Amino acid sequence: MSQETPQQLLQRQQLLLQMEYYAEKDAFRKQTESIGMQRKVKRGDAWFPLRVGKRFYNGMNQLCVEVFRTQDQDIEHNFEFGRPLLFFKYNDAEGKGKLKYYGFTGTVSYVDGDRMVVSVPDSAPLLELQSTTEQIGCQLGFDETSYRMMFDALDRTMKARGNRLAYLRDLFYSRQKVEKFSFAPIRLPWLNPTQEKAVNEVLWAKDVAVVHGPPGTGKTTTLVEAINEALMRESQVMVCAQSNMAVDWICEKLVDRGINVLRIGNPTRVNDKMLGFTYERKFEAHPDYPQLWSIRKAIRELRNNRKRGSESYHQKMDRLKSRATELEIRINTELFDEARVVASTLVGANSRVMEGQKFTTLFIDEAAQALEAACWIAIRRASRVIFAGDHCQLPPTVKSIAALRGGLGKTLMERIVENKPEVVTLLKVQYRMNEEIMRFSSDWFYHGQIVSAPQIKYRGILDYDNPMVWIDTSDELSKEQFVGESFGRINKGEAELTLKTLQEYFMKIGKQRILDERIDVGVISPYRAQVQYLRSLIKKREFFKPYRSLISVNTVDGFQGQERDVILISLVRSNEEGQIGFLNDLRRMNVAITRARMKLIILGNVATLTRHPFYKKLWESLPHPLEKEDQE
């Protein structure tokens, strides 16, 4: 254990975060300057061309404009609530595509399919956007705000003195004993013993607890139960996660339990159930809102018709403004008073509407994917913290290699697991995978402690089937290629073989059964270029037409938290040197192989991959289809 003080450790975090900030900013600048229009669109970072719709003020009194994507609607894009965005004009007169950016930054307020609502500064030239004859597009901007909030949170945590934040900081960075309440455990017979233990540990924790949930072990179920029990003892809790999607997922489960949730920010999946509990919708549904709306309208009209410097103008303006502020505060207070759970992303915990809010308990879900600095944004609002996640699955995204080497990827949850093993409860029963699929992951990542629930132990689709196989692609004409810088690698031969394998498996099961039982399939590749190539191949194949809705193709990150009956993984890498790039990050592979319920098919070049001990062991632990045929 290093003898550094908490302040020194946080200072190091700050330096590493600064490296990451500059690396990302620089990469963003280069990308903005050099990447062609089409490639931005393909990567999901731009919409072009756009149709600009109506402008209006939303419930939060922000000027908004609607935009519609009119082409490339099948490309999955990266726009989501809270992300900054730039508008541009694109002129391709001499075939020398020229981008001209508008001088303001908008923020994504809402995305639904190919329609997006963007909030913009009052001074934004919307009329020009709506009326220009040139083609208009938008692209993701650099997220300055999130970094500013993370730096601010680290700063505040370092400077904290004599308060709860200072106490938690010193506790988390040391081997100091945590405090616990002592009361009889509660019984929750519908949970398994490790889940029940986790809920009790959460209730007993005065300072911190960690729920460690390997794949398929019911982490969300346990967390919802723990939140529900906490609400029997306190009036309100806060729930955060790194991504909007993770926040939505837990919110939906809480709403299903009949818990009043207030969601700060907008959900990624837009449906009425999800929108019903967002702050903005509840704000607009408040009985005082029509009155507030008319006051805001009067303020805008007064501004537009102002007689400069006239005495009465200022008096009227001040009167209207203070009335509007009074109503806003009143509505805000009522919304927070009614809510039992306040939910947001970690960065969203710093939202303007959260001003002054404090909570006894903060739950951080998917905590193993959150940068430490982001956790401190939310922790300052709480007096105890419950982390839930799995540090053996996807890590936080870090772009700067140097920052990664310096330890920026190490999360606060990992730190606590190391310093305070006594606050960790490992969930040990998994309800997703056939025993054989689970076994390898359990042995390699969880010291063999995970067992399968009896009802799913032998689940499968076909009789006499190997639940898990690895098809060696080294003798196929499969070679990896590199497509365009920062767009990744692709292996066309392996992609063809992947689809051929899926087609053969489908033929064994039979069309009627697949459709009747809705047997679903995930095709995973760690490389984005391979994912897009596989998608385009599936689209062209007549054979897969009837099964379109049952097949999803995505990166490992895209499958986070999901499961499918059948999973195929195309590993792509194939070279003489045994270079496997970021397949070296085994946590990614752990996620990939544990998405499958009944059948897992891995496709990869054995010679290239098995120089790494993990892949060697995986290969050796599996039956190989060819050997079996030799024996027959």
C-alpha positions in Angstrom: 0.0 0.0 0.0 1.5 3.4 -1.0 2.0 5.9 1.7 0.5 8.7 -0.4 -2.1 10.9 1.3 -5.6 11.0 -0.2 -4.8 14.5 -1.5 -1.7 13.3 -3.3 -3.7 10.5 -4.9 -6.4 12.8 -6.0 -3.8 15.2 -7.4 -2.4 12.4 -9.5 -6.0 11.7 -10.7 -6.2 15.3 -11.7 -3.0 15.2 -13.7 -4.0 12.0 -15.5 -7.4 13.5 -16.2 -5.7 16.5 -17.7 -3.7 14.2 -20.0 -6.9 12.5 -21.1 -8.6 15.9 -21.6 -5.8 17.1 -23.9 -5.6 13.8 -25.8 -9.3 13.7 -26.4 -9.4 17.4 -27.3 -6.6 17.0 -29.8 -8.1 13.8 -31.3 -11.3 15.7 -31.7 -9.6 18.6 -33.4 -7.8 16.4 -35.8 -11.0 14.4 -36.5 -12.9 17.6 -37.1 -10.3 19.0 -39.5 -9.3 15.9 -41.4 -12.1 13.3 -41.5 -14.2 13.4 -44.5 -17.9 14.1 -44.2 -19.0 10.6 -45.2 -16.8 9.0 -42.6 -18.2 11.2 -39.8 -21.6 10.1 -40.8 -20.6 6.4 -41.0 -19.0 6.6 -37.5 -22.3 7.9 -36.1 -20.8 11.2 -35.1 -22.6 13.4 -37.7 -26.0 13.8 -39.3 -25.9 15.1 -42.8 -27.9 16.4 -44.6 -30.4 17.7 -42.1 -33.9 19.2 -42.4 -34.4 21.9 -39.8 -37.9 21.9 -38.2 -39.6 24.3 -35.8 -38.1 26.4 -33.0 -39.7 26.7 -29.6 -38.9 27.1 -25.9 -39.0 24.0 -23.8 -40.2 23.5 -20.2 -36.8 24.5 -18.9 -37.1 27.8 -20.8 -34.3 26.9 -23.3 -34.6 27.8 -26.9 -34.8 24.6 -28.9 -34.8 23.6 -32.6 -35.9 20.4 -34.1 -33.7 18.7 -36.7 -34.4 15.6 -38.8 -31.9 13.2 -40.4 -32.9 12.6 -44.0 -30.3 10.0 -45.1 -28.3 7.1 -43.7 -31.1 6.3 -41.3 -29.8 2.8 -40.7 -26.5 3.9 -39.1 -26.5 3.8 -35.4 -25.4 7.2 -34.1 -23.8 8.4 -30.9 -26.1 11.4 -30.2 -27.7 11.3 -26.8 -29.0 13.6 -24.1 -26.5 16.2 -22.8 -23.9 15.8 -25.6 -22.6 19.1 -27.2 -23.2 19.6 -30.9 -22.0 21.8 -33.7 -24.0 22.9 -36.8 -22.2 23.4 -40.1 -22.9 24.3 -43.7 -21.3 22.0 -46.3 -20.4 23.2 -49.7 -19.1 20.7 -52.2 -18.8 23.1 -55.1 -15.5 21.9 -56.7 -15.7 18.4 -55.2 -13.5 19.8 -52.3 -16.1 19.5 -49.6 -15.8 22.7 -47.5 -17.2 22.7 -43.9 -18.2 26.0 -42.4 -19.1 25.8 -38.7 -21.7 28.1 -37.1 -20.3 30.0 -34.1 -22.4 28.5 -31.3 -22.6 25.1 -29.5 -26.0 23.4 -29.0 -26.8 20.6 -26.6 -28.8 17.4 -27.4 -32.0 17.6 -25.4 -33.9 14.7 -26.9 -33.4 12.0 -29.6 -36.0 9.8 -31.0 -35.0 7.8 -34.1 -34.2 10.3 -36.8 -35.6 13.3 -35.0 -33.5 15.3 -32.5 -34.3 18.4 -30.4 -31.3 20.6 -29.7 -31.2 23.4 -27.2 -29.2 26.4 -28.3 -28.2 29.8 -26.9 -30.8 32.6 -27.3 -28.5 34.4 -29.7 -28.2 31.4 -32.1 -29.0 32.4 -35.7 -31.9 30.0 -36.1 -33.6 31.9 -38.9 -30.5 31.5 -41.0 -30.4 27.7 -40.2 -34.0 27.4 -41.2 -33.8 29.4 -44.4 -30.3 28.8 -45.9 -30.2 27.2 -49.3 -26.9 25.4 -48.5 -26.9 21.9 -47.1 -26.7 21.8 -43.3 -25.5 19.1 -41.0 -24.5 18.7 -37.3 -21.8 16.8 -35.5 -20.9 15.9 -32.0 -18.8 18.6 -30.3 -16.1 18.2 -27.7 -17.6 17.6 -24.3 -15.9 20.5 -22.4 -18.6 20.5 -19.7 -18.2 17.0 -18.4 -14.4 17.6 -18.0 -15.0 20.9 -16.2 -17.4 19.1 -13.7 -14.9 16.3 -13.1 -12.0 18.7 -12.5 -14.2 20.7 -10.2 -15.3 17.6 -8.3 -11.7 16.5 -7.7 -10.8 20.0 -6.6 -13.7 20.1 -4.1 -12.8 16.7 -2.8 -9.2 17.6 -2.2 -10.1 20.8 -0.4 -12.8 19.3 1.8 -12.3 19.8 5.5 -14.2 18.5 8.5 -17.3 17.4 6.6 -18.8 14.2 5.3 -17.0 14.5 1.9 -13.6 14.8 3.7 -14.5 11.8 5.8 -15.4 9.6 2.9 -12.3 10.7 0.9 -10.0 9.7 3.8 -11.9 6.5 4.3 -11.9 5.4 0.7 -8.1 6.0 0.3 -7.0 4.1 3.4 -7.4 0.8 5.2 -9.3 2.5 7.9 -12.2 0.4 9.2 -15.6 1.1 7.9 -18.5 1.6 10.3 -21.6 -0.6 10.3 -25.0 -0.6 11.9 -26.0 -3.7 13.8 -29.5 -4.9 13.6 -31.0 -8.3 12.8 -30.8 -9.2 9.1 -34.0 -9.0 7.1 -35.3 -12.1 5.3 -36.0 -11.9 1.5 -36.9 -15.5 0.6 -37.4 -14.6 -3.1 -33.7 -13.8 -3.4 -30.9 -16.3 -3.3 -28.6 -16.3 -0.2 -25.8 -14.1 -1.8 -28.4 -11.6 -3.1 -30.1 -11.5 0.4 -26.7 -11.0 2.0 -25.9 -8.1 -0.4 -29.1 -6.3 0.5 -28.4 -6.7 4.2 -24.8 -5.4 3.8 -26.2 -2.4 2.0 -28.6 -1.7 4.9 -25.9 -2.2 7.5 -23.3 0.1 5.8 -22.8 3.4 7.4 -20.2 4.5 4.9 -19.8 2.2 1.9 -20.8 -1.2 0.4 -20.0 -2.9 -2.9 -22.3 -5.3 -4.7 -20.1 -7.2 -7.1 -22.3 -8.7 -9.8 -20.7 -11.0 -12.4 -22.7 -11.6 -15.6 -26.2 -13.0 -15.2 -26.2 -12.9 -11.4 -29.1 -10.6 -11.0 -27.2 -7.5 -10.0 -30.1 -5.2 -11.1 -32.7 -7.3 -9.2 -30.6 -7.1 -6.1 -30.0 -3.4 -6.4 -33.7 -2.6 -6.9 -34.4 -4.7 -3.8 -31.8 -2.8 -1.8 -33.1 0.6 -3.0 -36.6 -0.5 -2.0 -35.5 -1.6 1.4 -33.5 1.6 1.9 -36.6 3.6 1.1 -38.4 1.9 4.0 -35.8 3.6 6.2 -35.2 7.0 4.5 -37.4 9.3 2.6 -35.3 9.6 -0.6 -32.3 8.1 -2.3 -30.2 9.1 -5.2 -29.3 6.6 -8.0 -26.6 7.3 -10.6 -24.7 5.5 -13.3 -22.1 6.4 -15.9 -24.3 6.2 -19.0 -27.8 7.3 -19.8 -28.7 3.8 -20.8 -27.7 2.3 -17.4 -29.7 5.0 -15.6 -32.8 4.2 -17.8 -32.5 0.5 -17.2 -32.6 0.8 -13.4 -35.3 3.6 -13.5 -37.6 1.4 -15.5 -37.2 -1.4 -13.0 -38.0 1.0 -10.1 -41.0 2.4 -11.9 -42.3 -1.1 -12.4 -42.1 -1.5 -8.6 -44.4 1.5 -8.2 -41.6 3.8 -6.9 -41.9 7.5 -7.7 -38.7 8.3 -9.7 -37.6 11.7 -10.8 -35.2 11.3 -13.8 -32.9 14.3 -14.4 -32.1 14.4 -18.1 -33.7 12.6 -20.9 -33.9 8.8 -21.5 -32.1 7.2 -24.5 -35.1 5.0 -25.4 -38.0 7.3 -25.9 -41.3 5.9 -24.9 -44.2 7.3 -22.8 -43.4 5.2 -19.8 -39.8 6.4 -19.7 -40.7 10.0 -20.5 -43.4 10.2 -17.9 -40.9 10.3 -15.0 -38.4 12.8 -16.5 -38.0 16.1 -14.8 -38.9 18.1 -17.8 -42.2 16.3 -18.4 -43.2 16.5 -14.7 -42.2 20.2 -14.7 -44.5 20.9 -17.7 -47.3 18.8 -16.1 -47.3 20.8 -12.9 -50.5 22.9 -12.3 -48.5 26.1 -11.9 -46.6 25.6 -15.2 -49.2 27.4 -17.5 -48.9 30.5 -15.4 -45.0 30.3 -15.5 -45.2 29.9 -19.3 -47.2 33.0 -19.8 -44.9 35.0 -17.6 -41.9 33.8 -19.6 -43.7 34.7 -22.8 -44.4 38.2 -21.4 -40.6 38.6 -20.6 -39.7 37.7 -24.1 -42.2 40.1 -25.6 -41.1 42.9 -23.3 -37.5 42.2 -24.4 -38.3 42.4 -28.1 -40.4 45.6 -27.8 -38.3 47.4 -25.2 -38.1 51.2 -25.1 -34.4 51.5 -24.3 -33.6 52.8 -20.8 -37.2 53.5 -19.9 -37.9 53.4 -16.2 -41.0 51.3 -16.5 -39.3 48.7 -18.6 -36.8 47.8 -15.8 -39.5 47.8 -13.1 -41.8 45.6 -15.2 -38.9 43.3 -16.1 -37.7 42.9 -12.5 -41.3 42.2 -11.4 -41.9 39.5 -14.0 -38.5 37.9 -13.5 -38.9 37.6 -9.7 -42.4 36.1 -10.2 -41.0 33.6 -12.7 -38.1 32.6 -10.3 -40.6 32.2 -7.4 -42.7 29.8 -9.5 -39.7 27.9 -10.8 -38.5 27.3 -7.2 -41.9 26.3 -6.1 -42.4 23.7 -8.9 -38.8 22.4 -8.4 -39.3 22.0 -4.7 -42.6 20.1 -5.1 -41.1 17.7 -7.7 -38.2 16.9 -5.4 -40.4 16.6 -2.4 -42.6 14.0 -4.1 -39.8 11.9 -5.5 -38.5 8.8 -3.6 -35.7 8.2 -6.1 -33.8 11.0 -7.9 -31.9 9.5 -10.8 -29.3 10.9 -13.2 -25.9 10.2 -14.8 -22.9 11.0 -12.6 -22.3 14.2 -14.6 -26.0 14.9 -14.4 -25.8 15.0 -10.6 -24.3 18.5 -11.1 -27.4 19.7 -13.0 -28.7 23.2 -12.2 -32.0 21.7 -10.9 -30.1 19.6 -8.3 -28.7 22.8 -6.6 -28.7 22.3 -2.8 -30.1 18.7 -2.9 -28.6 16.2 -0.3 -29.2 12.5 0.2 -28.4 10.0 2.9 -27.6 7.2 0.3 -26.2 7.3 -3.1 -26.3 4.2 -5.3 -23.9 4.1 -8.2 -24.7 1.4 -10.7 -22.2 0.2 -13.4 -19.6 1.7 -11.0 -16.8 -0.2 -12.6 -17.3 1.8 -15.8 -17.1 5.2 -14.3 -14.0 7.4 -14.0 -13.2 8.1 -10.4 -13.5 11.9 -10.9 -17.1 11.4 -12.2 -18.1 9.5 -9.0 -16.9 12.4 -6.8 -19.4 14.7 -8.7 -22.3 12.7 -7.2 -20.7 11.6 -3.9 -20.6 15.2 -2.6 -24.4 15.1 -2.3 -24.5 11.9 -0.1 -23.4 10.7 3.3 -22.9 7.0 2.2 -22.2 5.3 -1.1 -23.3 1.9 -2.5 -21.3 0.8 -5.5 -22.7 -1.9 -7.8 -20.9 -3.3 -10.8 -18.3 -5.7 -11.9 -14.6 -4.7 -12.4 -14.0 -7.9 -14.4 -16.3 -6.5 -17.2 -16.0 -3.3 -19.3 -13.6 -0.7 -17.9 -14.1 3.1 -18.3 -13.2 4.4 -21.8 -9.8 6.1 -21.7 -8.3 7.5 -24.9 -4.9 8.6 -23.8 -2.5 5.6 -23.6 -0.2 7.6 -21.2 -3.1 8.3 -18.8 -4.2 4.7 -19.0 -0.7 3.6 -18.0 -0.7 6.1 -15.2 -3.8 4.4 -13.8 -6.7 6.7 -14.9 -8.6 3.5 -15.8 -8.6 2.3 -12.2 -12.0 3.1 -10.8 -13.0 4.1 -7.3 -14.9 0.9 -7.0 -11.8 -1.1 -7.7 -9.9 0.9 -5.1 -12.5 0.1 -2.5 -12.5 -3.6 -3.4 -8.7 -3.6 -2.8 -8.7 -1.5 0.3 -11.8 -2.9 2.0 -12.6 -6.5 0.9 -14.9 -6.7 3.9 -17.5 -4.4 2.3 -17.8 -6.5 -0.9 -20.5 -9.0 -1.5 -20.0 -11.2 -4.5 -23.3 -12.5 -6.1 -22.6 -16.1 -6.8 -25.6 -17.7 -8.6 -26.0 -16.9 -12.3 -29.4 -17.3 -14.2 -28.3 -16.7 -17.8 -25.9 -19.3 -19.2 -25.6 -22.9 -19.8 -23.1 -24.2 -17.2 -20.4 -24.9 -19.8 -20.5 -21.3 -21.2 -20.2 -19.9 -17.7 -17.5 -22.2 -16.4 -14.5 -20.7 -18.2 -15.4 -17.1 -17.2 -16.0 -18.2 -13.6 -12.7 -20.0 -13.3 -10.6 -17.2 -15.0 -12.2 -14.1 -13.5 -14.1 -15.1 -10.3 -11.9 -17.9 -8.7 -14.5 -20.5 -9.8 -17.0 -19.1 -7.3 -19.9 -18.7 -9.7 -22.5 -21.5 -9.9 -25.4 -21.9 -12.2 -29.0 -21.9 -11.1 -30.3 -25.5 -11.5 -33.1 -24.5 -13.9 -30.7 -23.2 -16.5 -27.6 -25.4 -16.0 -28.2 -27.5 -19.0 -30.2 -25.1 -21.2 -29.7 -25.6 -24.9 -31.3 -25.4 -28.3 -30.4 -28.7 -30.0 -29.9 -32.1 -28.4 -26.3 -33.4 -28.4 -24.9 -29.9 -29.1 -21.8 -28.4 -27.7 -22.9 -25.2 -25.9 -19.5 -23.5 -26.7 -17.3 -24.0 -29.8 -14.3 -22.1 -31.3 -14.0 -22.3 -35.1 -10.4 -21.8 -36.2 -10.3 -19.3 -39.1 -6.6 -19.6 -39.8 -7.1 -21.8 -42.8 -9.8 -19.6 -44.3 -8.7 -16.9 -46.6 -9.1 -14.6 -43.7 -6.6 -11.8 -43.1 -7.1 -8.7 -41.1 -7.0 -5.4 -43.0 -6.8 -1.9 -41.6 -9.4 0.5 -42.8 -8.9 4.2 -42.5 -7.1 5.5 -39.4 -9.1 5.3 -36.2 -11.8 3.3 -37.9 -10.4 -0.1 -37.0 -9.7 -3.5 -38.4 -11.8 -5.7 -40.6 -11.5 -9.4 -41.6 -13.7 -10.1 -44.6 -13.0 -13.8 -44.9 -13.9 -14.3 -41.2 -17.1 -12.2 -41.6 -18.2 -14.4 -44.5 -17.5 -17.5 -42.4 -19.4 -16.1 -39.4 -22.5 -15.7 -41.5 -22.1 -19.1 -43.1 -21.8 -20.6 -39.6 -24.9 -18.8 -38.5 -26.8 -19.9 -41.6 -25.9 -23.5 -41.0 -26.9 -23.4 -37.4 -30.3 -21.8 -38.3 -30.8 -24.6 -40.8 -30.2 -27.2 -38.1 -32.8 -25.6 -35.8 -35.4 -25.0 -38.6 -37.1 -21.8 -39.6 -40.4 -22.5 -38.0 -38.9 -23.1 -34.6 -36.7 -20.0 -34.7 -39.7 -17.8 -35.5 -42.2 -19.5 -33.1 -39.8 -19.5 -30.2 -38.2 -16.2 -31.2 -34.7 -17.5 -30.8 -32.5 -14.4 -30.8 -28.9 -14.0 -31.9 -26.2 -11.5 -31.2 -23.2 -11.2 -33.5 -20.4 -9.5 -31.7 -17.0 -8.1 -32.9 -14.7 -5.9 -30.9 -14.0 -3.9 -34.0 -16.5 -1.3 -35.3 -15.4 -1.7 -38.9 -16.1 -5.5 -38.7 -19.5 -4.8 -37.1 -20.6 -2.5 -40.0 -19.3 -4.9 -42.6 -21.2 -7.8 -41.0 -24.4 -5.6 -40.9 -24.1 -4.9 -44.6 -23.6 -8.6 -45.4 -26.6 -9.6 -43.4 -28.7 -7.0 -45.1 -27.8 -8.3 -48.5 -28.5 -12.0 -47.7 -31.9 -13.2 -48.8 -31.6 -16.1 -46.2 -31.6 -13.8 -43.2 -34.7 -11.7 -44.3 -37.3 -13.5 -42.2 -35.0 -13.3 -39.1 -34.1 -9.6 -39.3 -35.8 -8.7 -36.1 -34.0 -11.5 -34.2 -30.4 -10.7 -35.2 -28.4 -7.8 -33.7 -24.9 -7.0 -34.7 -22.8 -4.8 -32.4 -19.5 -4.1 -30.6 -18.9 -5.6 -27.2 -19.7 -2.2 -25.6 -23.0 -2.2 -27.6 -24.0 -5.5 -25.9 -23.2 -4.4 -22.4 -25.8 -5.7 -20.0 -27.7 -7.7 -22.7 -28.1 -11.4 -23.4 -29.1 -13.5 -26.4 -29.9 -17.2 -27.0 -27.1 -17.6 -29.5 -23.9 -15.5 -29.7 -21.3 -15.5 -32.4 -18.0 -13.6 -31.8 -15.8 -12.6 -34.7 -12.3 -11.8 -33.2 -10.9 -10.4 -36.5 -7.2 -10.4 -35.6 -5.1 -12.6 -37.9 -1.4 -11.9 -38.4 2.0 -13.6 -38.3 3.2 -11.5 -35.3 0.5 -12.6 -32.9 -0.5 -8.9 -32.5 -4.0 -8.8 -30.9 -4.3 -5.1 -30.0 -7.1 -4.4 -27.6 -8.2 -8.0 -27.4 -5.5 -7.9 -24.7 -8.2 -6.3 -22.5 -9.7 -9.5 -21.2 -12.5 -7.8 -19.5 -14.0 -7.1 -22.9 -13.8 -10.8 -23.8 -15.5 -11.6 -20.5 -18.4 -9.5 -21.5 -18.5 -11.0 -25.0 -18.5 -14.6 -24.0 -21.0 -14.2 -21.2 -23.8 -12.7 -23.4 -24.9 -16.2 -24.6 -27.7 -18.2 -22.9 -27.5 -21.5 -24.8 -24.9 -21.4 -27.6 -21.6 -19.6 -28.0 -19.6 -19.7 -31.3 -16.2 -18.1 -31.3 -14.5 -17.4 -34.7 -10.9 -16.5 -34.6 -7.4 -17.3 -35.9 -6.0 -19.8 -33.3 -2.4 -19.4 -34.3 -2.6 -15.6 -33.8 -4.6 -15.6 -30.6 -3.3 -18.5 -28.6 0.1 -16.8 -28.0 -1.8 -15.1 -25.2 -2.4 -17.4 -22.2 -6.1 -16.5 -21.8 -7.0 -17.4 -25.4 -4.7 -20.5 -25.2 -6.6 -21.7 -22.1 -9.9 -20.9 -23.7 -9.0 -22.9 -26.9 -7.8 -25.8 -24.8 -10.9 -25.9 -22.7 -13.2 -26.3 -25.7 -14.3 -29.2 -27.9 -13.2 -28.6 -31.4 -15.8 -29.5 -34.0 -13.3 -31.2 -36.4 -11.9 -33.6 -33.8 -15.4 -34.8 -33.1 -16.0 -35.7 -36.8 -12.7 -37.6 -36.9 -13.9 -39.8 -34.0 -17.2 -40.7 -35.6 
